[in-house]
Amino acid sequence: MRQSRRGNVQPFIAMDVLASANRLEREGRSVVHMELGEPGAPVPAAVKAAAEAALARGRIGYTEALGLPDLRSRIARHYADRYGVNVPAERVAVTAGSSGAFNLAFLALFDPGDRVGLPTPGYPAYRNILTALGLEVVEIPTTEATRWQATPEIIERVHAEKPLAGLVVASPANPSGTMMTRDGIRDLVLACRGMDIALVMDEIYHGLVYEGVEATALEFGDDMVVVNSFSKYYCMTGWRIGWMVLPEALVRPVERIAQNLFISASELSQRAALGAFEATDELEAVKAGYARNRALLLDRLPRIGFDRFLPVDGAFYFYADVGRFTNDSLDFARRMLLEAGVAATPGLDFDTERGARYLRFSFAGRHEAIADACDRLEGWLNNQ
């Protein structure tokens, strides 16, 4: 059977780990899930109520390709309320999760063969989507010294060697949880503007910040693409609903592509998402649970032996150096799952060059489960 080279991309290892963990559970094994960035909390009551009201009306259909006008307007208001930034609703596109947003943004911004920079360690789907679209991925190693974040100096050096068409940056970041300062984001925006590099800013972990205050790149202009999602802070992963704020010149191109690829995001999910903005008290309580899990891991991981990581500013991940135990994080994660019943993601998912000595632990689950995972890991490592 003929196959396209586009399908020859690396797997999303976190999803492979999930499949293995689920298989063990079906066999009767107990597994603590720390592999996925998925909130363990149920959907907020206001979201459920909005979805139920939509279903009661009896008809769920297509919407405009860029989303329900009410939801686009509510997202625009969110930027005014939270950041003091004026975003016209016309520049908001509602998408099938942030994944849909990245596909649309990359298609609207870049042509096959364009070079797009990805700071590493970073979210693997960026790399794999870009590769499937025929773009040249330029992995840009960052270090602990820059808190696993790109700086203008790093980007300028790479761009000088051979020009970049684009750059994808996340703050707070996956897998490290580190966050750029407001000044750092401003400097990166200015640097990209000066080098004519299209900046795509991933802000899907906004709202989940424990140290510092998150800033949106939209504070510094309207010539970048900003992606966000209802999956993380709003606890709506399975609803597959996200959004992006576009430069005015990209609105119509994105609309045309969305019309043909997706028609529209799910109307039910869009109507449910309107309720998410009314669930702040419930969502802040969920965030407080993450903070409690974070404090537990800050204490327990070093005592277990995972003592090299950067304190987590935001999101819900620890990116821990496990080099004292292994130089093969893929095998280490496999054995940890089989022998200790703890699922975590090998660093090779996020950094193809240096990830063999790192693991990412998600702390988005229940506090009791995170504590149980620590006990299991401690016992397992003590018996190695």
C-alpha positions as CSV (number, residue, x, y, z in Angstrom):
1,M,0.0,0.0,0.0
2,R,1.4,3.4,-0.9
3,Q,2.2,5.6,2.0
4,S,2.9,9.3,2.3
5,R,6.2,10.4,3.8
6,R,4.2,12.8,5.9
7,G,3.2,9.9,8.2
8,N,6.8,9.1,8.9
9,V,7.0,11.3,12.0
10,Q,8.1,10.4,15.5
11,P,5.4,9.1,17.8
12,F,4.1,11.2,20.7
13,I,5.8,9.1,23.3
14,A,3.6,10.3,26.1
15,M,0.6,8.8,24.3
16,D,2.5,5.6,23.8
17,V,3.2,5.5,27.6
18,L,-0.5,6.1,28.3
19,A,-1.4,3.2,26.0
20,S,1.1,0.9,27.9
21,A,-0.2,2.1,31.2
22,N,-3.8,1.5,30.2
23,R,-3.0,-2.0,29.0
24,L,-1.5,-2.8,32.4
25,E,-4.6,-1.5,34.1
26,R,-6.8,-3.7,31.9
27,E,-4.7,-6.6,33.1
28,G,-5.5,-5.7,36.7
29,R,-2.4,-3.8,37.6
30,S,-2.4,-0.5,39.6
31,V,-0.8,2.4,37.8
32,V,-0.3,6.0,38.9
33,H,-0.5,8.3,35.9
34,M,2.1,11.0,35.7
35,E,2.6,10.8,32.0
36,L,0.0,13.2,30.5
37,G,-0.6,16.9,31.0
38,E,-4.3,16.3,31.8
39,P,-6.1,17.8,34.7
40,G,-7.5,15.2,37.1
41,A,-10.4,17.4,38.1
42,P,-13.8,17.0,36.6
43,V,-15.2,19.7,34.2
44,P,-16.4,22.8,36.1
45,A,-20.1,22.9,37.0
46,A,-20.7,26.0,34.9
47,V,-19.2,24.2,31.8
48,K,-21.4,21.2,32.4
49,A,-24.5,23.4,32.8
50,A,-23.7,25.3,29.6
51,A,-23.4,22.0,27.7
52,E,-26.6,20.6,29.1
53,A,-28.5,23.8,28.2
54,A,-27.1,23.5,24.6
55,L,-28.2,19.9,24.4
56,A,-31.7,20.7,25.8
57,R,-32.2,23.2,22.9
58,G,-32.1,20.1,20.7
59,R,-29.8,21.0,17.7
60,I,-26.1,21.0,17.6
61,G,-24.7,21.9,14.2
62,Y,-21.9,23.7,12.3
63,T,-20.8,27.1,13.4
64,E,-18.9,29.8,11.5
65,A,-15.4,28.5,10.8
66,L,-13.8,31.0,13.2
67,G,-16.2,30.1,16.0
68,L,-19.4,31.3,17.6
69,P,-19.4,35.2,17.8
70,D,-20.4,35.0,21.4
71,L,-17.4,32.9,22.3
72,R,-15.0,35.0,20.2
73,S,-16.3,38.1,22.0
74,R,-16.0,36.5,25.4
75,I,-12.4,35.5,24.7
76,A,-11.6,39.0,23.6
77,R,-13.1,40.3,26.8
78,H,-10.9,37.9,28.7
79,Y,-7.8,39.6,27.4
80,A,-9.1,43.0,28.5
81,D,-10.0,41.7,32.0
82,R,-6.9,39.7,32.7
83,Y,-4.2,41.5,30.9
84,G,-5.6,45.0,30.1
85,V,-5.0,44.3,26.4
86,N,-7.5,45.3,23.7
87,V,-8.1,42.3,21.3
88,P,-10.8,42.8,18.7
89,A,-13.1,39.7,18.6
90,E,-12.6,39.6,14.9
91,R,-9.0,38.5,15.4
92,V,-10.0,35.5,17.6
93,A,-10.3,32.1,16.0
94,V,-11.8,29.2,17.9
95,T,-10.2,25.9,17.1
96,A,-10.4,22.2,17.8
97,G,-8.0,22.4,20.8
98,S,-4.7,24.1,20.6
99,S,-3.6,21.3,18.3
100,G,-6.0,22.6,15.7
101,A,-4.7,26.1,16.3
102,F,-1.1,25.1,15.6
103,N,-2.0,23.2,12.4
104,L,-3.9,26.3,11.1
105,A,-1.2,28.7,12.2
106,F,1.6,26.7,10.6
107,L,-0.4,26.3,7.3
108,A,-1.2,30.0,7.2
109,L,2.2,31.3,8.0
110,F,4.7,29.0,6.3
111,D,5.4,27.3,2.9
112,P,7.0,23.9,2.5
113,G,10.7,24.0,3.2
114,D,10.6,27.1,5.5
115,R,12.8,26.9,8.5
116,V,11.0,27.1,11.9
117,G,12.9,27.2,15.2
118,L,11.9,25.2,18.2
119,P,13.7,25.7,21.5
120,T,14.4,22.3,23.2
121,P,13.3,20.8,25.4
122,G,9.9,21.5,24.0
123,Y,6.5,20.0,23.2
124,P,7.0,17.2,20.6
125,A,3.9,17.8,18.6
126,Y,5.3,21.1,17.3
127,R,8.1,19.2,15.7
128,N,6.0,16.4,14.4
129,I,3.3,18.7,12.9
130,L,5.9,20.9,11.2
131,T,7.6,17.8,9.8
132,A,4.3,16.4,8.5
133,L,3.6,19.7,6.8
134,G,7.0,19.6,5.0
135,L,8.7,22.3,7.0
136,E,12.3,22.2,8.2
137,V,12.5,22.0,12.0
138,V,15.4,23.7,13.5
139,E,15.9,22.5,17.1
140,I,17.5,25.2,19.2
141,P,19.0,23.8,22.4
142,T,18.4,25.8,25.6
143,T,20.1,25.2,28.9
144,E,19.3,25.3,32.6
145,A,21.3,28.6,32.7
146,T,18.5,30.2,30.7
147,R,15.9,28.2,32.5
148,W,15.2,26.1,29.4
149,Q,13.9,29.2,27.6
150,A,15.0,30.9,24.4
151,T,16.7,34.2,24.5
152,P,17.1,36.8,21.8
153,E,20.8,36.1,21.7
154,I,20.3,32.4,21.1
155,I,17.7,33.1,18.3
156,E,19.9,35.8,16.7
157,R,22.8,33.3,16.6
158,V,20.8,30.6,14.9
159,H,19.2,33.1,12.5
160,A,22.6,34.5,11.5
161,E,23.8,31.0,10.5
162,K,20.7,30.5,8.2
163,P,17.6,32.6,8.4
164,L,14.5,31.3,10.2
165,A,11.0,31.9,8.9
166,G,9.4,31.3,12.2
167,L,9.8,30.5,15.9
168,V,7.5,28.7,18.3
169,V,7.9,29.5,22.0
170,A,5.9,28.4,25.1
171,S,5.6,30.2,28.4
172,P,5.0,28.5,30.9
173,A,6.8,25.8,29.0
174,N,6.2,22.1,28.6
175,P,8.1,20.0,29.8
176,S,10.0,22.2,32.2
177,G,7.2,24.4,33.7
178,T,9.5,27.5,33.5
179,M,8.1,30.8,32.5
180,M,9.6,33.8,30.7
181,T,9.5,37.2,32.5
182,R,7.5,40.0,31.0
183,D,10.7,41.7,30.0
184,G,12.0,38.5,28.4
185,I,8.8,38.1,26.3
186,R,9.1,41.8,25.2
187,D,12.7,41.3,24.2
188,L,12.0,38.2,22.2
189,V,9.0,39.9,20.5
190,L,11.2,42.8,19.5
191,A,14.0,40.6,18.3
192,C,11.7,38.5,16.1
193,R,10.2,41.6,14.7
194,G,13.6,43.0,13.9
195,M,14.7,39.7,12.1
196,D,11.3,39.3,10.3
197,I,10.7,36.0,12.1
198,A,7.1,35.0,12.5
199,L,6.5,34.3,16.3
200,V,4.0,31.7,17.4
201,M,3.5,32.0,21.2
202,D,2.0,29.1,23.1
203,E,0.2,30.4,26.2
204,I,-1.9,27.3,27.0
205,Y,-0.7,27.1,30.6
206,H,-1.7,30.6,31.5
207,G,-3.7,30.6,34.7
208,L,-1.5,27.9,36.1
209,V,1.3,30.0,37.6
210,Y,2.8,29.5,41.1
211,E,5.8,31.9,41.0
212,G,5.6,35.2,39.2
213,V,2.9,36.7,37.0
214,E,2.3,35.6,33.4
215,A,2.4,38.1,30.6
216,T,0.9,37.7,27.1
217,A,2.9,38.5,24.1
218,L,-0.1,40.5,22.9
219,E,1.0,43.3,25.3
220,F,3.8,44.0,22.9
221,G,2.1,44.1,19.5
222,D,-0.4,42.4,17.2
223,D,2.1,40.9,14.8
224,M,2.4,37.4,16.3
225,V,0.1,34.4,16.7
226,V,-0.9,33.6,20.3
227,V,-2.4,30.2,21.0
228,N,-4.4,29.2,24.1
229,S,-6.7,26.4,25.1
230,F,-9.6,25.4,27.4
231,S,-7.8,22.1,28.1
232,K,-5.4,23.0,30.9
233,Y,-6.5,25.7,33.4
234,Y,-10.2,25.2,32.4
235,C,-10.1,21.3,32.7
236,M,-11.6,20.7,29.3
237,T,-9.1,18.4,27.6
238,G,-11.6,15.9,26.1
239,W,-13.8,18.7,24.7
240,R,-11.1,19.6,22.2
241,I,-11.6,23.3,22.2
242,G,-9.0,26.1,22.0
243,W,-8.4,29.4,20.4
244,M,-5.8,31.7,18.9
245,V,-5.4,35.5,18.4
246,L,-4.2,36.3,14.9
247,P,-2.7,39.3,13.2
248,E,-5.4,40.9,11.1
249,A,-3.7,39.8,7.8
250,L,-4.0,36.2,8.8
251,V,-7.6,36.1,9.8
252,R,-9.1,35.4,6.4
253,P,-6.3,32.9,5.4
254,V,-6.9,31.0,8.6
255,E,-10.7,31.1,8.0
256,R,-10.4,29.7,4.5
257,I,-8.1,26.9,5.7
258,A,-10.4,26.1,8.6
259,Q,-13.5,26.0,6.4
260,N,-11.9,23.3,4.3
261,L,-10.0,21.3,7.0
262,F,-12.4,21.3,9.9
263,I,-15.6,23.3,8.9
264,S,-15.7,24.4,12.5
265,A,-14.9,23.4,16.1
266,S,-17.6,21.4,17.8
267,E,-20.6,23.7,18.6
268,L,-21.3,21.8,21.8
269,S,-17.8,22.4,23.0
270,Q,-17.9,26.0,22.1
271,R,-21.2,26.5,24.0
272,A,-19.7,24.7,27.0
273,A,-16.6,26.8,26.8
274,L,-18.7,29.9,27.4
275,G,-19.4,28.6,30.9
276,A,-15.6,28.2,31.6
277,F,-15.2,31.9,32.2
278,E,-17.8,31.8,34.9
279,A,-16.0,29.0,36.9
280,T,-13.1,31.0,38.4
281,D,-13.7,30.0,42.0
282,E,-13.9,26.3,41.1
283,L,-10.9,26.5,38.9
284,E,-8.8,28.3,41.4
285,A,-9.6,25.6,43.9
286,V,-8.3,23.0,41.4
287,K,-5.1,25.1,40.9
288,A,-4.6,25.1,44.7
289,G,-4.6,21.4,44.5
290,Y,-1.8,21.5,41.9
291,A,0.1,23.9,44.1
292,R,-0.2,21.3,46.9
293,N,1.1,18.6,44.6
294,R,4.0,20.8,43.5
295,A,5.0,21.4,47.1
296,L,5.0,17.7,47.7
297,L,7.2,17.0,44.8
298,L,9.6,19.8,45.6
299,D,10.1,18.0,48.9
300,R,10.0,14.4,47.9
301,L,11.7,14.2,44.5
302,P,15.2,15.2,45.9
303,R,14.9,12.7,48.7
304,I,14.0,10.0,46.2
305,G,17.1,10.8,44.2
306,F,15.7,13.1,41.5
307,D,17.4,16.2,42.8
308,R,18.2,18.1,39.6
309,F,15.3,20.1,38.3
310,L,14.3,23.7,38.0
311,P,11.6,24.9,40.3
312,V,8.3,24.9,38.5
313,D,6.9,28.4,37.8
314,G,3.8,27.2,36.1
315,A,2.0,24.4,34.2
316,F,2.1,21.1,36.1
317,Y,5.3,19.3,35.2
318,F,8.7,18.5,36.7
319,Y,11.5,17.9,34.2
320,A,14.0,16.0,36.3
321,D,17.5,14.9,35.5
322,V,17.7,11.1,36.0
323,G,21.3,10.8,34.8
324,R,22.5,9.4,38.1
325,F,20.3,6.3,37.4
326,T,20.3,5.9,33.6
327,N,21.4,7.3,30.2
328,D,18.3,5.7,28.6
329,S,15.2,7.4,29.8
330,L,13.0,5.4,27.5
331,D,14.1,2.1,29.0
332,F,14.0,3.7,32.5
333,A,10.4,4.8,32.1
334,R,9.4,1.4,30.7
335,R,10.9,-0.4,33.8
336,M,9.5,2.2,36.1
337,L,6.0,1.5,34.7
338,L,6.3,-2.3,34.8
339,E,8.1,-2.6,38.1
340,A,6.8,0.4,40.2
341,G,3.5,1.1,38.5
342,V,4.4,4.7,37.9
343,A,3.9,6.2,34.4
344,A,6.0,9.2,33.4
345,T,7.3,10.5,30.0
346,P,10.9,10.0,28.8
347,G,12.7,13.2,28.0
348,L,13.4,12.0,24.5
349,D,9.8,13.1,23.7
350,F,10.9,16.7,24.3
351,D,14.6,16.7,23.4
352,T,15.9,14.2,20.8
353,E,19.5,15.1,21.6
354,R,19.7,15.3,25.4
355,G,16.4,13.8,26.6
356,A,17.9,10.4,27.3
357,R,18.8,11.6,30.8
358,Y,15.5,13.3,31.7
359,L,11.9,12.3,32.7
360,R,8.8,14.5,32.8
361,F,6.5,14.0,35.8
362,S,3.0,15.5,35.6
363,F,1.4,16.5,38.9
364,A,-2.1,17.2,37.5
365,G,-3.6,14.2,39.3
366,R,-5.0,13.7,42.8
367,H,-2.8,14.5,45.7
368,E,-3.1,11.0,47.1
369,A,-2.0,9.5,43.8
370,I,1.0,11.8,43.7
371,A,2.0,10.8,47.2
372,D,1.5,7.1,46.4
373,A,3.8,7.6,43.3
374,C,6.5,9.0,45.5
375,D,6.3,6.1,47.9
376,R,6.4,3.6,45.0
377,L,9.4,5.3,43.4
378,E,11.3,5.5,46.6
379,G,10.8,1.8,47.3
380,W,11.6,0.8,43.7
381,L,14.9,2.8,43.5
382,N,16.0,1.6,46.9
383,N,15.7,-2.0,45.6
384,Q,17.7,-1.4,42.4
